[in-house]
Amino acid sequence: MFYRSCDDCKKFIYDARGLVKGADGKAVKRPETLPLDCTLCKKHDIATNYTWRKFTVRNEYIFRCFMVCKCFNALPRPGGVDQQDPELMDTFVLLSQIFDRSKDLENKDFQAKIMGAALGVK
């Protein structure tokens, strides 16, 4: 989740679906021996290999606009693409590409391989 803090990831185990819960329904705490893999985080930029720690107020607003537009399959302003803010459209394209790349994280085989690697299972 984009709004999850890095501190939460340090305390608990997350997978592509979110917080991992045990049989008792409680969040599973991250063992100290289990390393963090920030490359699985949706805040991680594959191109630059940088994980953003948090959004600025402006980035938060742009991201929320993107999510609303994605949800309703609409543009942020009336009219066609040619009547939109070019900088905003570039940002939306980039966010869309990040979302497309993150679909691998929803693949069960991929998740199993990542969890196995994290736990040292081959």
Buried (B, 14 or more C-beta within 10 A) or exposed (E): EEEBEBEBBEEBBBEBEEBBEEEEEEBBEBEEEEEBEBEBBBBBEEEEEEBBEEBEEEEEEBBEBBEEBEEEEEBBEEEEEEEBEEEBBEBBEEBEEBEEEBEEBEEEEBBEEBBEEBEEEE
